Amino acid sequence: MDRLVAIRDPEELTQWDDGTLLPRLTATDLVQHAPDAHWILTDGRGEARGRCSLWWRRTPSLPGHRLGILGHYAARDSGAAHRLLHHACEQLAAQGCTLAVGPMDGNTWRRYRLITERGSEPVFFLEPDNPDDWPGHFFDNGFTPLAHYSSAVNADLSRHDPRMERVAERMAVQGIRIRSLDPQRVEDGLRRIYGVSRVGFRSNFLYTPISESEFIAQFRPLLAWVRPELVLIAEQGDRPIGLLFVLPDLMQARRGQVIDTVILKTVAVLPERGNAGLGSLLVARGHAIARSLGYTRAIHALMHETNNSRNISRHYAQPMRRYALFARALRNVA
């Protein structure tokens, strides 16, 4: 018989066979992400049918609500989803939360949202994937989309935006230069990237600040896959004011293909009047450098529907995938 088990100690995860639940979740994940509760739905024979973590103490802000976050989500079928999501909403309501938001692993610096329209393109490197029935789990249990996102593909890196010549001239007059990441000064580069991200993302939907040490701990593992030429930092004097973080699509190699695609993972610019157009210039430079390195395509990844990066992307790329983050009001959870 199914039962819900509260995991008090991350090491207890080893007692449950959750090998069929993807993505995998480790004790280290629970320690680092520090949820306020973690639940496993088990069939009574030691096999997990579903799981989720809950956060209600340190959560993003949203006017008019106290958010409860539901993440580390996995469910084997619709029955497991119903039991798990209903229980999660009850728990968050009992903690005084007014809106349950998920799936999100605590904050938007980590894995969050679901693919809702897959399209024909295969999954790209670091893209959060999910079974196609998971959006239905949320819809069927009273959740509706809170935010929409998309990824787009540029299949022609030679495409030129003539406006960028004037933007580049204006940036030069202001003493702004764009350089690639120095592989001999990676730690300094990460600190500069953090400084731009901390301020540049501040107005993003459901933004949560994190410490420099946590940011660097998340980004440092990515350096093993980075080509330094594709990580661009814009500086005015010695002050970093913009960044473009680009990675090769390593999923192509795992499928036995030649890597011909790069992923524009992050674009950020400090919100200052003189920086208008810098994000577009960074993207144009990123495309040009990728082309010079032999790549032929670029994926503009995981853009919020109101983000400026979508406006930049429209000049080059066509939508290839859509995603949603879900929410459910908790006023009448019974």
N, C-alpha and C positions, 0 to 999 in steps of 0.2 A: 504493500500500500504506500502511495506517495506520502512523503512528509517533508516539511521545511526544516532545515537545520541551520542554526546560526553559527558561523565560524568566528570563534573568539580569538584564536591564535592562528596567524597565517600558516604555521606549520601543519595545522589540521587539514589543510588542503590535500595533503598526501594520502589521507585516509579514503578519499573518494575517487572513483574512476570516472574522470570527466574527459577521457580521451576523444570522445566523439563531439565534444563541445568546442567549437572554434570561434574566435581566436583563443589560443591557449592562455591560461592565466596561471601565474606562479606565485609562490609565497613572497618572492622579492617584489613583484608587482603590488601586492597588497601592502607591504611595508612602505614602499615608496609613495604610493598613491593615497595611503592613509584614509580609507573610507571610514565612516562612522558605524557602518554595519555591513556584513557580507552574508548572503544567504545562498544555500544550495538546496535545490529541490531534488530529492533522491527517491528512487523507486522502492526503497526498503531493502534492496539486495546489495547496496553499496555502489550502485551506478547512478551517476548524476543525470537528471533530465533537464536541468536548467540551473541558472545562477544569476545573481546580480549583486552589485554593491550599491550602497546608499550613502549620500553625503547630505547633511543638513546644517552643519556648523559653519564651515568655510565654503560658501557657495557664491557664484556670481550674483550680481545685483540686477534686478529688473523692476522698474517703477511699478508700484502698486501690488507687489508680490513679495513673499518670502519663498525663495526657491528651494526645492528639494531635488537633488540630482540622482539619477538612476543610471548606473554604468556597469562595466564589466558584464554586459548582458549577453546571455546565450540561452536559447531554448530549443529543445529537440523537435517540438511540434506545437500546434495551437493549444492543445490542452495544457501542456506545461507552461506555455506563455500566459494563459489566463490565470492559472494559479499563482504564478510568480509575480506578474504585474499587479494583480489585485492586492496581493500581500504587500508589495512594495509601496503602493499608494496608501494603504492603511497605515503602514509604519511611518511614512513621511507626514501624513496628516496628523498622526499622534504627536509628532514633534513640532507641530505648529506651522508646517509648511502649507502654502496656499496653492502652489503650482508644482507639479512633478515634471521634470524636463529630462529627456534622454533619447537615445542612449548617449551618455557622455561620461568618460572615465574621470570625473571630478571637476575638470575644467577644459577649456578649449585648447590648451597647450598639448593635450593628450588626444587619444582616439575619441572621436565623437561623430554623430549623424549616421544615416543609413542610405545606401544606394536605393533610389526609388525608380529611376529609369536608367537601365543598364546600357542601352545602345549596343553597337556592334564592336566597339573597341575592347580589347582585352584589358584586364586590370593592370595598372601601372605600378611602379615601385613606390612603396609606402602608402599606397591608396588603401583606405579602410574598406574592406570588402565584407559582404554579409550574404547569407542565403536569401534568395528572392522572396521567400515568404515572410521574412521578418517585418517589413513595413506593415503587412497585414496583421501581425501580432499586435502592433500598437494601435492601428485603426480599429480593430475589433474590440479593443479594451478601453475605448473612450479617449484615446489620444488623437490629436490633430496636429498638422505641421505648424511649428512655431517659427521656423526659418527655413529658407530654401537656398541651395548652393548648386554650383555647376562646375564642370571641368570642360575645357575646350581644347581643340587640337589645331595647330598651325602646321599645315602640310607643305608650306613653301617658305623656307627661311630666307629666301632672296627678296621677299616682298619688302618694299621700301616705303617708309612714311616720310614724305618730304618736309613735314613740319619739324622733324627732329633736327634739321640743320640749324634752324633759327633757335631752337631750344638749346642746342649745344653751344651756340655762340653766346647766348645769354648766360648760361652757366659759367662759361669761361670768364666772362666779364666780372661775374660775382666771385671769382676765385674758387669755383667748385670743380674738382677733378674726380674722375672715376678710375679706380684701380682694382686689380684682381687681388684675391687673398694671397698674402705672402706665406708660402709653406714653411718658411723659417720662423714665422712669428704667429703661429696658429692661435696660441692662447690670447695674445693681444687682439687678434682678429675676432675671436669669439666674444671678447668683452665689448668690442666695438659693435658687433652685430647685436648683442644684448641691449646696449645703450639705445640703438635705433629702434629695436623691436619694442622695448619697454614703453617708449613714448609714442612711436608710430602706430602701435596697435591699441592705444588707450581708448580710442573711440569705437573699436570693433564691438560687435554685438556679443554680449555676455563675457566681455574681457575680464580676466582675473590676473592681477599682478603676481609674478613669481620672483624669487630671489635670483641674483646673478648666478649663484652656485647651482641652483636647481636647473636654470636654463642651460648652463654650460654642460651639466651632467647629461641633459637630454640631447644636446646637439653634438657633443664630442664624438659619440659612436658613429655619427653620419660622416665624419671626416674620412673614414676608411673608404668611402665610396665617392668622395668628392674629387672633381678635377678643379684645382685652385683657380684656373683661368675662368671658370664659370661662376665663381662666387665674387660678386662685385660690391665694392664699398664706395659710396660717394662721400667725399670729405670737403669741408670748407676750412681751409687752414689745416689744423690738426683735429678738427671736430668732425666725427662721423654724422652724416645727416640723412643717408639713404643706403639701402642695400637691396641686392637681388641674389637669392640663393637658388642655385640650379644644380640638379643632379642628373646623371645619365639614368635612363630607364633600365635598371638591371634585371627587371622581369623579362625583358626580351632575351637576355642571355640564358636565363633559367628555362625559357621555352625553346632554346637551341637556335635563336635568331641572332643575326648581327645587330648590335645596338646602334640604331640610327636615330633615336629619339631622346630628347632631354626633357626634364620636368622642371618647370618654373614653380618651385615650391613656395617661395616667399618673396613678396615685394613690399618694402616698407620705406616710407619717407617721413621725416619729421614734419608736422603740420605747421609750417611757416610760410608766409606769403611768398617769399623769394624762391621757394622750392617748387612752385607750380610747374608741372611738366617734367620734373625729374624722374618720376616713376616711369613715364612713357619712354624717356631717354634710356633708363636702365634696361627696360625690356628690349628696346631696339638694339642696344649694345650686346645684350645677352644673346639675342638671335644671331647677330653678326659673328660673335665669337664662336658660338656653337657651330655655325655653318663653316667657319674657317677650320674647325677641328674635325670636320667630316660628317657632322650630324645633318639630317635632312628634315626633321620634324621637331616640334616643341609642344608639350602639353602644358597648358595654363591650368594649374591644379586647384580645385576645391575653393572656388570663389563665392563669397556670400553675395546674395542677389543685389545688395545695395553697396557693395564694396567698389572703390574706385578702380580696382584691378580689372573688374569686368568691363568698365568703360575702355580701358587700355586694350583689353583682349579683343574687343569687337573689331579693332582695326586689322587684326591678323588671323583670328582663329574662329572656328565653327564649334558650337556646343556638341559635346560627345556623350556627356553623362550628367544625370541630375541626382541630387541628394536632398534629404530633409532631416531636420531635428524636430522631435515631437514633444508635445506638452499635454498635460491633462489637469484641469482644475480639480482641487481637492476639497472643495466645500462640502460635497455630498458623498464622500466615500463611506460606504457601509460594508 
